[in-house]
Amino acid sequence: MMKNMVIYLLAVNFITFLLYGDDKSRARRHAWRIPEKVLMGAAVIGGSIGALLGMSIFHHKTRKPKFYIGIPLIMLIEFGLAAWVWYTGGHF
């Protein structure tokens, strides 16, 4: 179970990072853009680290409060959930 979760998180963060890079490239070429809800959604499903890295490395979406506040907030929530699952075994 834990191995599957690690694989999932690595994959979703890698894909999210690529999405941010691709969207930045599209912005420079004035091409069709990846919707913001897709970029945020990728962070919400576990890709917040990839989103934050993508924002930082590609200098993308760094001026939008929705992103520079939202992505770190999503990451804190995800880390909190991960800590809860780790320490409680996911039991209520």
PDB file of N, CA, C and O in Angstrom, chain B, residues numbered from 101:
ATOM      1  N   MET B 101       0.825  -1.198   0.000  1.00  0.00           N
ATOM      2  CA  MET B 101       0.000   0.000   0.000  1.00  0.00           C
ATOM      3  C   MET B 101       0.866   1.258   0.000  1.00  0.00           C
ATOM      4  O   MET B 101       0.653   2.163  -0.806  1.00  0.00           O
ATOM      5  N   MET B 102       1.855   1.312   0.916  1.00  0.00           N
ATOM      6  CA  MET B 102       2.709   2.493   1.018  1.00  0.00           C
ATOM      7  C   MET B 102       3.530   2.672  -0.257  1.00  0.00           C
ATOM      8  O   MET B 102       3.735   3.796  -0.717  1.00  0.00           O
ATOM      9  N   LYS B 103       3.997   1.561  -0.827  1.00  0.00           N
ATOM     10  CA  LYS B 103       4.783   1.624  -2.066  1.00  0.00           C
ATOM     11  C   LYS B 103       3.943   2.214  -3.196  1.00  0.00           C
ATOM     12  O   LYS B 103       4.426   3.040  -3.970  1.00  0.00           O
ATOM     13  N   ASN B 104       2.696   1.790  -3.285  1.00  0.00           N
ATOM     14  CA  ASN B 104       1.794   2.318  -4.314  1.00  0.00           C
ATOM     15  C   ASN B 104       1.562   3.811  -4.135  1.00  0.00           C
ATOM     16  O   ASN B 104       1.495   4.553  -5.114  1.00  0.00           O
ATOM     17  N   MET B 105       1.439   4.252  -2.889  1.00  0.00           N
ATOM     18  CA  MET B 105       1.218   5.668  -2.618  1.00  0.00           C
ATOM     19  C   MET B 105       2.438   6.490  -3.031  1.00  0.00           C
ATOM     20  O   MET B 105       2.297   7.566  -3.612  1.00  0.00           O
ATOM     21  N   VAL B 106       3.624   5.987  -2.734  1.00  0.00           N
ATOM     22  CA  VAL B 106       4.850   6.691  -3.109  1.00  0.00           C
ATOM     23  C   VAL B 106       4.954   6.787  -4.630  1.00  0.00           C
ATOM     24  O   VAL B 106       5.294   7.843  -5.164  1.00  0.00           O
ATOM     25  N   ILE B 107       4.666   5.698  -5.323  1.00  0.00           N
ATOM     26  CA  ILE B 107       4.705   5.705  -6.790  1.00  0.00           C
ATOM     27  C   ILE B 107       3.696   6.703  -7.338  1.00  0.00           C
ATOM     28  O   ILE B 107       4.002   7.468  -8.253  1.00  0.00           O
ATOM     29  N   TYR B 108       2.487   6.694  -6.773  1.00  0.00           N
ATOM     30  CA  TYR B 108       1.451   7.634  -7.198  1.00  0.00           C
ATOM     31  C   TYR B 108       1.912   9.076  -7.007  1.00  0.00           C
ATOM     32  O   TYR B 108       1.799   9.891  -7.922  1.00  0.00           O
ATOM     33  N   LEU B 109       2.432   9.392  -5.821  1.00  0.00           N
ATOM     34  CA  LEU B 109       2.845  10.766  -5.541  1.00  0.00           C
ATOM     35  C   LEU B 109       4.008  11.213  -6.433  1.00  0.00           C
ATOM     36  O   LEU B 109       4.036  12.355  -6.891  1.00  0.00           O
ATOM     37  N   LEU B 110       4.952  10.324  -6.673  1.00  0.00           N
ATOM     38  CA  LEU B 110       6.049  10.662  -7.589  1.00  0.00           C
ATOM     39  C   LEU B 110       5.507  10.952  -8.988  1.00  0.00           C
ATOM     40  O   LEU B 110       5.909  11.926  -9.624  1.00  0.00           O
ATOM     41  N   ALA B 111       4.603  10.113  -9.459  1.00  0.00           N
ATOM     42  CA  ALA B 111       4.046  10.285 -10.800  1.00  0.00           C
ATOM     43  C   ALA B 111       3.227  11.561 -10.913  1.00  0.00           C
ATOM     44  O   ALA B 111       3.403  12.321 -11.865  1.00  0.00           O
ATOM     45  N   VAL B 112       2.334  11.812  -9.959  1.00  0.00           N
ATOM     46  CA  VAL B 112       1.464  12.982 -10.048  1.00  0.00           C
ATOM     47  C   VAL B 112       2.276  14.277  -9.905  1.00  0.00           C
ATOM     48  O   VAL B 112       1.949  15.282 -10.537  1.00  0.00           O
ATOM     49  N   ASN B 113       3.318  14.261  -9.089  1.00  0.00           N
ATOM     50  CA  ASN B 113       4.152  15.459  -8.958  1.00  0.00           C
ATOM     51  C   ASN B 113       4.982  15.698 -10.212  1.00  0.00           C
ATOM     52  O   ASN B 113       5.163  16.844 -10.621  1.00  0.00           O
ATOM     53  N   PHE B 114       5.487  14.635 -10.827  1.00  0.00           N
ATOM     54  CA  PHE B 114       6.237  14.770 -12.071  1.00  0.00           C
ATOM     55  C   PHE B 114       5.335  15.317 -13.180  1.00  0.00           C
ATOM     56  O   PHE B 114       5.724  16.229 -13.909  1.00  0.00           O
ATOM     57  N   ILE B 115       4.132  14.758 -13.302  1.00  0.00           N
ATOM     58  CA  ILE B 115       3.184  15.214 -14.329  1.00  0.00           C
ATOM     59  C   ILE B 115       2.777  16.667 -14.071  1.00  0.00           C
ATOM     60  O   ILE B 115       2.689  17.457 -15.012  1.00  0.00           O
ATOM     61  N   THR B 116       2.531  17.025 -12.824  1.00  0.00           N
ATOM     62  CA  THR B 116       2.159  18.395 -12.484  1.00  0.00           C
ATOM     63  C   THR B 116       3.281  19.358 -12.845  1.00  0.00           C
ATOM     64  O   THR B 116       3.028  20.420 -13.414  1.00  0.00           O
ATOM     65  N   PHE B 117       4.510  18.997 -12.522  1.00  0.00           N
ATOM     66  CA  PHE B 117       5.664  19.816 -12.880  1.00  0.00           C
ATOM     67  C   PHE B 117       5.707  20.034 -14.395  1.00  0.00           C
ATOM     68  O   PHE B 117       5.921  21.154 -14.860  1.00  0.00           O
ATOM     69  N   LEU B 118       5.504  18.961 -15.159  1.00  0.00           N
ATOM     70  CA  LEU B 118       5.504  19.072 -16.615  1.00  0.00           C
ATOM     71  C   LEU B 118       4.369  19.945 -17.127  1.00  0.00           C
ATOM     72  O   LEU B 118       4.543  20.690 -18.091  1.00  0.00           O
ATOM     73  N   LEU B 119       3.208  19.857 -16.486  1.00  0.00           N
ATOM     74  CA  LEU B 119       2.075  20.708 -16.879  1.00  0.00           C
ATOM     75  C   LEU B 119       2.419  22.187 -16.728  1.00  0.00           C
ATOM     76  O   LEU B 119       2.115  22.989 -17.612  1.00  0.00           O
ATOM     77  N   TYR B 120       3.051  22.551 -15.617  1.00  0.00           N
ATOM     78  CA  TYR B 120       3.425  23.951 -15.399  1.00  0.00           C
ATOM     79  C   TYR B 120       4.452  24.411 -16.430  1.00  0.00           C
ATOM     80  O   TYR B 120       4.370  25.529 -16.940  1.00  0.00           O
ATOM     81  N   GLY B 121       5.413  23.551 -16.734  1.00  0.00           N
ATOM     82  CA  GLY B 121       6.402  23.891 -17.755  1.00  0.00           C
ATOM     83  C   GLY B 121       5.778  24.029 -19.131  1.00  0.00           C
ATOM     84  O   GLY B 121       6.112  24.943 -19.884  1.00  0.00           O
ATOM     85  N   ASP B 122       4.866  23.114 -19.459  1.00  0.00           N
ATOM     86  CA  ASP B 122       4.190  23.159 -20.750  1.00  0.00           C
ATOM     87  C   ASP B 122       3.331  24.414 -20.866  1.00  0.00           C
ATOM     88  O   ASP B 122       3.324  25.069 -21.908  1.00  0.00           O
ATOM     89  N   ASP B 123       2.613  24.749 -19.806  1.00  0.00           N
ATOM     90  CA  ASP B 123       1.764  25.939 -19.849  1.00  0.00           C
ATOM     91  C   ASP B 123       2.602  27.203 -20.012  1.00  0.00           C
ATOM     92  O   ASP B 123       2.205  28.118 -20.734  1.00  0.00           O
ATOM     93  N   LYS B 124       3.742  27.262 -19.357  1.00  0.00           N
ATOM     94  CA  LYS B 124       4.633  28.421 -19.510  1.00  0.00           C
ATOM     95  C   LYS B 124       5.129  28.521 -20.953  1.00  0.00           C
ATOM     96  O   LYS B 124       5.185  29.611 -21.524  1.00  0.00           O
ATOM     97  N   SER B 125       5.483  27.389 -21.530  1.00  0.00           N
ATOM     98  CA  SER B 125       5.926  27.368 -22.923  1.00  0.00           C
ATOM     99  C   SER B 125       4.819  27.834 -23.859  1.00  0.00           C
ATOM    100  O   SER B 125       5.065  28.594 -24.795  1.00  0.00           O
ATOM    101  N   ARG B 126       3.608  27.378 -23.603  1.00  0.00           N
ATOM    102  CA  ARG B 126       2.460  27.792 -24.411  1.00  0.00           C
ATOM    103  C   ARG B 126       2.199  29.286 -24.272  1.00  0.00           C
ATOM    104  O   ARG B 126       1.845  29.952 -25.244  1.00  0.00           O
ATOM    105  N   ALA B 127       2.375  29.808 -23.065  1.00  0.00           N
ATOM    106  CA  ALA B 127       2.157  31.242 -22.833  1.00  0.00           C
ATOM    107  C   ALA B 127       3.148  32.072 -23.657  1.00  0.00           C
ATOM    108  O   ALA B 127       2.782  33.092 -24.240  1.00  0.00           O
ATOM    109  N   ARG B 128       4.375  31.631 -23.697  1.00  0.00           N
ATOM    110  CA  ARG B 128       5.400  32.351 -24.473  1.00  0.00           C
ATOM    111  C   ARG B 128       5.095  32.345 -25.970  1.00  0.00           C
ATOM    112  O   ARG B 128       5.415  33.299 -26.679  1.00  0.00           O
ATOM    113  N   ARG B 129       4.477  31.269 -26.442  1.00  0.00           N
ATOM    114  CA  ARG B 129       4.161  31.143 -27.875  1.00  0.00           C
ATOM    115  C   ARG B 129       2.774  31.672 -28.214  1.00  0.00           C
ATOM    116  O   ARG B 129       2.349  31.613 -29.367  1.00  0.00           O
ATOM    117  N   HIS B 130       2.073  32.186 -27.216  1.00  0.00           N
ATOM    118  CA  HIS B 130       0.694  32.673 -27.393  1.00  0.00           C
ATOM    119  C   HIS B 130      -0.200  31.570 -27.947  1.00  0.00           C
ATOM    120  O   HIS B 130      -1.067  31.818 -28.785  1.00  0.00           O
ATOM    121  N   ALA B 131       0.022  30.358 -27.469  1.00  0.00           N
ATOM    122  CA  ALA B 131      -0.754  29.195 -27.898  1.00  0.00           C
ATOM    123  C   ALA B 131      -1.875  28.927 -26.898  1.00  0.00           C
ATOM    124  O   ALA B 131      -1.982  29.599 -25.871  1.00  0.00           O
ATOM    125  N   TRP B 132      -2.713  27.930 -27.215  1.00  0.00           N
ATOM    126  CA  TRP B 132      -3.789  27.512 -26.321  1.00  0.00           C
ATOM    127  C   TRP B 132      -3.176  27.118 -24.986  1.00  0.00           C
ATOM    128  O   TRP B 132      -2.176  26.403 -24.940  1.00  0.00           O
ATOM    129  N   ARG B 133      -3.789  27.594 -23.888  1.00  0.00           N
ATOM    130  CA  ARG B 133      -3.244  27.398 -22.550  1.00  0.00           C
ATOM    131  C   ARG B 133      -3.950  26.276 -21.807  1.00  0.00           C
ATOM    132  O   ARG B 133      -5.088  25.917 -22.111  1.00  0.00           O
ATOM    133  N   ILE B 134      -3.251  25.739 -20.835  1.00  0.00           N
ATOM    134  CA  ILE B 134      -3.834  24.754 -19.930  1.00  0.00           C
ATOM    135  C   ILE B 134      -4.687  25.528 -18.926  1.00  0.00           C
ATOM    136  O   ILE B 134      -4.190  26.465 -18.302  1.00  0.00           O
ATOM    137  N   PRO B 135      -5.947  25.163 -18.756  1.00  0.00           N
ATOM    138  CA  PRO B 135      -6.813  25.911 -17.827  1.00  0.00           C
ATOM    139  C   PRO B 135      -6.252  25.914 -16.397  1.00  0.00           C
ATOM    140  O   PRO B 135      -5.667  24.933 -15.939  1.00  0.00           O
ATOM    141  N   GLU B 136      -6.449  27.045 -15.711  1.00  0.00           N
ATOM    142  CA  GLU B 136      -5.975  27.164 -14.328  1.00  0.00           C
ATOM    143  C   GLU B 136      -6.576  26.101 -13.429  1.00  0.00           C
ATOM    144  O   GLU B 136      -5.917  25.623 -12.506  1.00  0.00           O
ATOM    145  N   LYS B 137      -7.831  25.722 -13.692  1.00  0.00           N
ATOM    146  CA  LYS B 137      -8.450  24.694 -12.844  1.00  0.00           C
ATOM    147  C   LYS B 137      -7.745  23.351 -13.005  1.00  0.00           C
ATOM    148  O   LYS B 137      -7.740  22.553 -12.068  1.00  0.00           O
ATOM    149  N   VAL B 138      -7.153  23.081 -14.163  1.00  0.00           N
ATOM    150  CA  VAL B 138      -6.386  21.850 -14.358  1.00  0.00           C
ATOM    151  C   VAL B 138      -5.079  21.936 -13.565  1.00  0.00           C
ATOM    152  O   VAL B 138      -4.683  20.971 -12.911  1.00  0.00           O
ATOM    153  N   LEU B 139      -4.408  23.093 -13.625  1.00  0.00           N
ATOM    154  CA  LEU B 139      -3.162  23.277 -12.883  1.00  0.00           C
ATOM    155  C   LEU B 139      -3.404  23.159 -11.373  1.00  0.00           C
ATOM    156  O   LEU B 139      -2.642  22.497 -10.669  1.00  0.00           O
ATOM    157  N   MET B 140      -4.455  23.794 -10.887  1.00  0.00           N
ATOM    158  CA  MET B 140      -4.781  23.717  -9.461  1.00  0.00           C
ATOM    159  C   MET B 140      -5.246  22.302  -9.094  1.00  0.00           C
ATOM    160  O   MET B 140      -4.894  21.782  -8.035  1.00  0.00           O
ATOM    161  N   GLY B 141      -6.027  21.695  -9.963  1.00  0.00           N
ATOM    162  CA  GLY B 141      -6.527  20.354  -9.698  1.00  0.00           C
ATOM    163  C   GLY B 141      -5.401  19.337  -9.576  1.00  0.00           C
ATOM    164  O   GLY B 141      -5.457  18.426  -8.750  1.00  0.00           O
ATOM    165  N   ALA B 142      -4.382  19.503 -10.405  1.00  0.00           N
ATOM    166  CA  ALA B 142      -3.228  18.602 -10.327  1.00  0.00           C
ATOM    167  C   ALA B 142      -2.539  18.739  -8.974  1.00  0.00           C
ATOM    168  O   ALA B 142      -2.047  17.753  -8.424  1.00  0.00           O
ATOM    169  N   ALA B 143      -2.501  19.952  -8.437  1.00  0.00           N
ATOM    170  CA  ALA B 143      -1.921  20.161  -7.105  1.00  0.00           C
ATOM    171  C   ALA B 143      -2.792  19.514  -6.033  1.00  0.00           C
ATOM    172  O   ALA B 143      -2.279  18.902  -5.097  1.00  0.00           O
ATOM    173  N   VAL B 144      -4.089  19.647  -6.169  1.00  0.00           N
ATOM    174  CA  VAL B 144      -5.025  19.126  -5.171  1.00  0.00           C
ATOM    175  C   VAL B 144      -4.975  17.600  -5.080  1.00  0.00           C
ATOM    176  O   VAL B 144      -5.144  17.044  -3.994  1.00  0.00           O
ATOM    177  N   ILE B 145      -4.747  16.921  -6.195  1.00  0.00           N
ATOM    178  CA  ILE B 145      -4.749  15.453  -6.163  1.00  0.00           C
ATOM    179  C   ILE B 145      -3.396  14.873  -5.745  1.00  0.00           C
ATOM    180  O   ILE B 145      -3.145  13.681  -5.917  1.00  0.00           O
ATOM    181  N   GLY B 146      -2.533  15.721  -5.197  1.00  0.00           N
ATOM    182  CA  GLY B 146      -1.265  15.247  -4.659  1.00  0.00           C
ATOM    183  C   GLY B 146      -0.038  15.839  -5.319  1.00  0.00           C
ATOM    184  O   GLY B 146       1.083  15.496  -4.942  1.00  0.00           O
ATOM    185  N   GLY B 147      -0.215  16.718  -6.293  1.00  0.00           N
ATOM    186  CA  GLY B 147       0.914  17.268  -7.024  1.00  0.00           C
ATOM    187  C   GLY B 147       1.375  18.638  -6.570  1.00  0.00           C
ATOM    188  O   GLY B 147       1.935  19.394  -7.363  1.00  0.00           O
ATOM    189  N   SER B 148       1.152  18.969  -5.312  1.00  0.00           N
ATOM    190  CA  SER B 148       1.490  20.321  -4.847  1.00  0.00           C
ATOM    191  C   SER B 148       2.993  20.593  -4.868  1.00  0.00           C
ATOM    192  O   SER B 148       3.406  21.723  -5.129  1.00  0.00           O
ATOM    193  N   ILE B 149       3.803  19.595  -4.602  1.00  0.00           N
ATOM    194  CA  ILE B 149       5.257  19.803  -4.652  1.00  0.00           C
ATOM    195  C   ILE B 149       5.688  20.057  -6.096  1.00  0.00           C
ATOM    196  O   ILE B 149       6.494  20.951  -6.351  1.00  0.00           O
ATOM    197  N   GLY B 150       5.165  19.289  -7.028  1.00  0.00           N
ATOM    198  CA  GLY B 150       5.464  19.506  -8.440  1.00  0.00           C
ATOM    199  C   GLY B 150       4.989  20.867  -8.911  1.00  0.00           C
ATOM    200  O   GLY B 150       5.663  21.518  -9.709  1.00  0.00           O
ATOM    201  N   ALA B 151       3.825  21.308  -8.419  1.00  0.00           N
ATOM    202  CA  ALA B 151       3.310  22.629  -8.779  1.00  0.00           C
ATOM    203  C   ALA B 151       4.231  23.721  -8.255  1.00  0.00           C
ATOM    204  O   ALA B 151       4.575  24.653  -8.981  1.00  0.00           O
ATOM    205  N   LEU B 152       4.625  23.605  -7.002  1.00  0.00           N
ATOM    206  CA  LEU B 152       5.501  24.612  -6.405  1.00  0.00           C
ATOM    207  C   LEU B 152       6.860  24.654  -7.114  1.00  0.00           C
ATOM    208  O   LEU B 152       7.400  25.732  -7.364  1.00  0.00           O
ATOM    209  N   LEU B 153       7.402  23.494  -7.431  1.00  0.00           N
ATOM    210  CA  LEU B 153       8.657  23.447  -8.186  1.00  0.00           C
ATOM    211  C   LEU B 153       8.483  24.037  -9.580  1.00  0.00           C
ATOM    212  O   LEU B 153       9.344  24.776 -10.057  1.00  0.00           O
ATOM    213  N   GLY B 154       7.378  23.715 -10.228  1.00  0.00           N
ATOM    214  CA  GLY B 154       7.097  24.261 -11.552  1.00  0.00           C
ATOM    215  C   GLY B 154       6.958  25.772 -11.528  1.00  0.00           C
ATOM    216  O   GLY B 154       7.469  26.466 -12.407  1.00  0.00           O
ATOM    217  N   MET B 155       6.265  26.276 -10.521  1.00  0.00           N
ATOM    218  CA  MET B 155       6.130  27.723 -10.380  1.00  0.00           C
ATOM    219  C   MET B 155       7.496  28.373 -10.197  1.00  0.00           C
ATOM    220  O   MET B 155       7.784  29.406 -10.800  1.00  0.00           O
ATOM    221  N   SER B 156       8.319  27.775  -9.379  1.00  0.00           N
ATOM    222  CA  SER B 156       9.626  28.336  -9.063  1.00  0.00           C
ATOM    223  C   SER B 156      10.598  28.234 -10.239  1.00  0.00           C
ATOM    224  O   SER B 156      11.228  29.226 -10.605  1.00  0.00           O
ATOM    225  N   ILE B 157      10.722  27.076 -10.816  1.00  0.00           N
ATOM    226  CA  ILE B 157      11.707  26.863 -11.886  1.00  0.00           C
ATOM    227  C   ILE B 157      11.307  27.558 -13.182  1.00  0.00           C
ATOM    228  O   ILE B 157      12.153  28.142 -13.859  1.00  0.00           O
ATOM    229  N   PHE B 158      10.019  27.500 -13.533  1.00  0.00           N
ATOM    230  CA  PHE B 158       9.563  28.108 -14.780  1.00  0.00           C
ATOM    231  C   PHE B 158       9.099  29.548 -14.595  1.00  0.00           C
ATOM    232  O   PHE B 158       8.721  30.201 -15.568  1.00  0.00           O
ATOM    233  N   HIS B 159       9.120  30.055 -13.362  1.00  0.00           N
ATOM    234  CA  HIS B 159       8.637  31.407 -13.057  1.00  0.00           C
ATOM    235  C   HIS B 159       7.237  31.592 -13.640  1.00  0.00           C
ATOM    236  O   HIS B 159       6.970  32.537 -14.383  1.00  0.00           O
ATOM    237  N   HIS B 160       6.367  30.673 -13.286  1.00  0.00           N
ATOM    238  CA  HIS B 160       5.034  30.633 -13.870  1.00  0.00           C
ATOM    239  C   HIS B 160       3.971  30.734 -12.787  1.00  0.00           C
ATOM    240  O   HIS B 160       4.024  30.030 -11.779  1.00  0.00           O
ATOM    241  N   LYS B 161       3.013  31.612 -13.008  1.00  0.00           N
ATOM    242  CA  LYS B 161       1.888  31.835 -12.098  1.00  0.00           C
ATOM    243  C   LYS B 161       2.345  32.387 -10.739  1.00  0.00           C
ATOM    244  O   LYS B 161       1.627  32.250  -9.748  1.00  0.00           O
ATOM    245  N   THR B 162       3.499  32.993 -10.685  1.00  0.00           N
ATOM    246  CA  THR B 162       4.043  33.471  -9.409  1.00  0.00           C
ATOM    247  C   THR B 162       3.457  34.809  -8.989  1.00  0.00           C
ATOM    248  O   THR B 162       3.666  35.235  -7.853  1.00  0.00           O
ATOM    249  N   ARG B 163       2.740  35.473  -9.858  1.00  0.00           N
ATOM    250  CA  ARG B 163       2.131  36.770  -9.512  1.00  0.00           C
ATOM    251  C   ARG B 163       0.646  36.659  -9.203  1.00  0.00           C
ATOM    252  O   ARG B 163       0.007  37.648  -8.845  1.00  0.00           O
ATOM    253  N   LYS B 164       0.106  35.479  -9.339  1.00  0.00           N
ATOM    254  CA  LYS B 164      -1.326  35.276  -9.085  1.00  0.00           C
ATOM    255  C   LYS B 164      -1.526  34.748  -7.673  1.00  0.00           C
ATOM    256  O   LYS B 164      -1.037  33.668  -7.340  1.00  0.00           O
ATOM    257  N   PRO B 165      -2.249  35.509  -6.829  1.00  0.00           N
ATOM    258  CA  PRO B 165      -2.470  35.072  -5.441  1.00  0.00           C
ATOM    259  C   PRO B 165      -3.095  33.685  -5.348  1.00  0.00           C
ATOM    260  O   PRO B 165      -2.799  32.922  -4.428  1.00  0.00           O
ATOM    261  N   LYS B 166      -3.955  33.365  -6.300  1.00  0.00           N
ATOM    262  CA  LYS B 166      -4.587  32.049  -6.323  1.00  0.00           C
ATOM    263  C   LYS B 166      -3.519  30.947  -6.305  1.00  0.00           C
ATOM    264  O   LYS B 166      -3.737  29.869  -5.752  1.00  0.00           O
ATOM    265  N   PHE B 167      -2.381  31.229  -6.907  1.00  0.00           N
ATOM    266  CA  PHE B 167      -1.314  30.241  -6.993  1.00  0.00           C
ATOM    267  C   PHE B 167      -0.262  30.432  -5.905  1.00  0.00           C
ATOM    268  O   PHE B 167       0.097  29.470  -5.225  1.00  0.00           O
ATOM    269  N   TYR B 168       0.241  31.655  -5.725  1.00  0.00           N
ATOM    270  CA  TYR B 168       1.328  31.821  -4.741  1.00  0.00           C
ATOM    271  C   TYR B 168       0.849  31.684  -3.303  1.00  0.00           C
ATOM    272  O   TYR B 168       1.664  31.502  -2.399  1.00  0.00           O
ATOM    273  N   ILE B 169      -0.443  31.767  -3.077  1.00  0.00           N
ATOM    274  CA  ILE B 169      -1.000  31.469  -1.751  1.00  0.00           C
ATOM    275  C   ILE B 169      -1.623  30.068  -1.755  1.00  0.00           C
ATOM    276  O   ILE B 169      -1.435  29.289  -0.821  1.00  0.00           O
ATOM    277  N   GLY B 170      -2.358  29.769  -2.809  1.00  0.00           N
ATOM    278  CA  GLY B 170      -3.102  28.517  -2.879  1.00  0.00           C
ATOM    279  C   GLY B 170      -2.249  27.263  -2.905  1.00  0.00           C
ATOM    280  O   GLY B 170      -2.547  26.298  -2.201  1.00  0.00           O
ATOM    281  N   ILE B 171      -1.199  27.262  -3.701  1.00  0.00           N
ATOM    282  CA  ILE B 171      -0.376  26.058  -3.824  1.00  0.00           C
ATOM    283  C   ILE B 171       0.324  25.723  -2.503  1.00  0.00           C
ATOM    284  O   ILE B 171       0.263  24.571  -2.074  1.00  0.00           O
ATOM    285  N   PRO B 172       0.990  26.687  -1.835  1.00  0.00           N
ATOM    286  CA  PRO B 172       1.579  26.336  -0.529  1.00  0.00           C
ATOM    287  C   PRO B 172       0.531  25.891   0.494  1.00  0.00           C
ATOM    288  O   PRO B 172       0.799  25.015   1.316  1.00  0.00           O
ATOM    289  N   LEU B 173      -0.659  26.490   0.443  1.00  0.00           N
ATOM    290  CA  LEU B 173      -1.731  26.093   1.356  1.00  0.00           C
ATOM    291  C   LEU B 173      -2.163  24.648   1.079  1.00  0.00           C
ATOM    292  O   LEU B 173      -2.354  23.862   2.007  1.00  0.00           O
ATOM    293  N   ILE B 174      -2.314  24.311  -0.190  1.00  0.00           N
ATOM    294  CA  ILE B 174      -2.660  22.933  -0.558  1.00  0.00           C
ATOM    295  C   ILE B 174      -1.578  21.980  -0.054  1.00  0.00           C
ATOM    296  O   ILE B 174      -1.879  20.910   0.475  1.00  0.00           O
ATOM    297  N   MET B 175      -0.315  22.378  -0.223  1.00  0.00           N
ATOM    298  CA  MET B 175       0.787  21.530   0.211  1.00  0.00           C
ATOM    299  C   MET B 175       0.753  21.324   1.725  1.00  0.00           C
ATOM    300  O   MET B 175       0.972  20.207   2.194  1.00  0.00           O
ATOM    301  N   LEU B 176       0.487  22.363   2.487  1.00  0.00           N
ATOM    302  CA  LEU B 176       0.392  22.221   3.944  1.00  0.00           C
ATOM    303  C   LEU B 176      -0.735  21.273   4.340  1.00  0.00           C
ATOM    304  O   LEU B 176      -0.580  20.448   5.240  1.00  0.00           O
ATOM    305  N   ILE B 177      -1.855  21.399   3.665  1.00  0.00           N
ATOM    306  CA  ILE B 177      -2.987  20.509   3.944  1.00  0.00           C
ATOM    307  C   ILE B 177      -2.616  19.061   3.613  1.00  0.00           C
ATOM    308  O   ILE B 177      -2.912  18.145   4.380  1.00  0.00           O
ATOM    309  N   GLU B 178      -1.963  18.868   2.462  1.00  0.00           N
ATOM    310  CA  GLU B 178      -1.561  17.514   2.079  1.00  0.00           C
ATOM    311  C   GLU B 178      -0.548  16.934   3.061  1.00  0.00           C
ATOM    312  O   GLU B 178      -0.627  15.755   3.408  1.00  0.00           O
ATOM    313  N   PHE B 179       0.407  17.755   3.511  1.00  0.00           N
ATOM    314  CA  PHE B 179       1.375  17.279   4.497  1.00  0.00           C
ATOM    315  C   PHE B 179       0.679  16.939   5.815  1.00  0.00           C
ATOM    316  O   PHE B 179       1.026  15.954   6.468  1.00  0.00           O
ATOM    317  N   GLY B 180      -0.296  17.748   6.202  1.00  0.00           N
ATOM    318  CA  GLY B 180      -1.063  17.473   7.409  1.00  0.00           C
ATOM    319  C   GLY B 180      -1.820  16.160   7.304  1.00  0.00           C
ATOM    320  O   GLY B 180      -1.836  15.368   8.246  1.00  0.00           O
ATOM    321  N   LEU B 181      -2.448  15.930   6.155  1.00  0.00           N
ATOM    322  CA  LEU B 181      -3.161  14.668   5.940  1.00  0.00           C
ATOM    323  C   LEU B 181      -2.201  13.485   5.950  1.00  0.00           C
ATOM    324  O   LEU B 181      -2.502  12.437   6.521  1.00  0.00           O
ATOM    325  N   ALA B 182      -1.046  13.660   5.315  1.00  0.00           N
ATOM    326  CA  ALA B 182      -0.050  12.586   5.291  1.00  0.00           C
ATOM    327  C   ALA B 182       0.433  12.262   6.702  1.00  0.00           C
ATOM    328  O   ALA B 182       0.599  11.093   7.050  1.00  0.00           O
ATOM    329  N   ALA B 183       0.657  13.290   7.510  1.00  0.00           N
ATOM    330  CA  ALA B 183       1.097  13.080   8.894  1.00  0.00           C
ATOM    331  C   ALA B 183       0.013  12.350   9.688  1.00  0.00           C
ATOM    332  O   ALA B 183       0.303  11.444  10.469  1.00  0.00           O
ATOM    333  N   TRP B 184      -1.228  12.757   9.478  1.00  0.00           N
ATOM    334  CA  TRP B 184      -2.346  12.113  10.175  1.00  0.00           C
ATOM    335  C   TRP B 184      -2.431  10.635   9.802  1.00  0.00           C
ATOM    336  O   TRP B 184      -2.574   9.780  10.676  1.00  0.00           O
ATOM    337  N   VAL B 185      -2.342  10.332   8.504  1.00  0.00           N
ATOM    338  CA  VAL B 185      -2.391   8.940   8.053  1.00  0.00           C
ATOM    339  C   VAL B 185      -1.208   8.163   8.619  1.00  0.00           C
ATOM    340  O   VAL B 185      -1.366   7.028   9.070  1.00  0.00           O
ATOM    341  N   TRP B 186      -0.028   8.770   8.597  1.00  0.00           N
ATOM    342  CA  TRP B 186       1.178   8.100   9.089  1.00  0.00           C
ATOM    343  C   TRP B 186       1.061   7.745  10.571  1.00  0.00           C
ATOM    344  O   TRP B 186       1.354   6.619  10.973  1.00  0.00           O
ATOM    345  N   TYR B 187       0.631   8.715  11.378  1.00  0.00           N
ATOM    346  CA  TYR B 187       0.619   8.510  12.834  1.00  0.00           C
ATOM    347  C   TYR B 187      -0.594   7.753  13.340  1.00  0.00           C
ATOM    348  O   TYR B 187      -0.514   7.109  14.386  1.00  0.00           O
ATOM    349  N   THR B 188      -1.696   7.807  12.644  1.00  0.00           N
ATOM    350  CA  THR B 188      -2.899   7.122  13.105  1.00  0.00           C
ATOM    351  C   THR B 188      -3.218   5.874  12.299  1.00  0.00           C
ATOM    352  O   THR B 188      -4.116   5.111  12.655  1.00  0.00           O
ATOM    353  N   GLY B 189      -2.501   5.673  11.241  1.00  0.00           N
ATOM    354  CA  GLY B 189      -2.824   4.546  10.356  1.00  0.00           C
ATOM    355  C   GLY B 189      -4.091   4.808   9.564  1.00  0.00           C
ATOM    356  O   GLY B 189      -4.667   3.891   8.979  1.00  0.00           O
ATOM    357  N   GLY B 190      -4.523   6.064   9.545  1.00  0.00           N
ATOM    358  CA  GLY B 190      -5.725   6.443   8.795  1.00  0.00           C
ATOM    359  C   GLY B 190      -7.026   6.167   9.516  1.00  0.00           C
ATOM    360  O   GLY B 190      -8.100   6.254   8.920  1.00  0.00           O
ATOM    361  N   HIS B 191      -6.941   5.833  10.800  1.00  0.00           N
ATOM    362  CA  HIS B 191      -8.169   5.537  11.573  1.00  0.00           C
ATOM    363  C   HIS B 191      -8.748   6.821  12.166  1.00  0.00           C
ATOM    364  O   HIS B 191      -8.020   7.738  12.546  1.00  0.00           O
ATOM    365  N   PHE B 192     -10.056   6.855  12.231  1.00  0.00           N
ATOM    366  CA  PHE B 192     -10.738   8.035  12.779  1.00  0.00           C
ATOM    367  C   PHE B 192     -10.737   8.007  14.274  1.00  0.00           C
ATOM    368  O   PHE B 192     -11.266   8.918  14.909  1.00  0.00           O
TER     369      PHE B 192
END
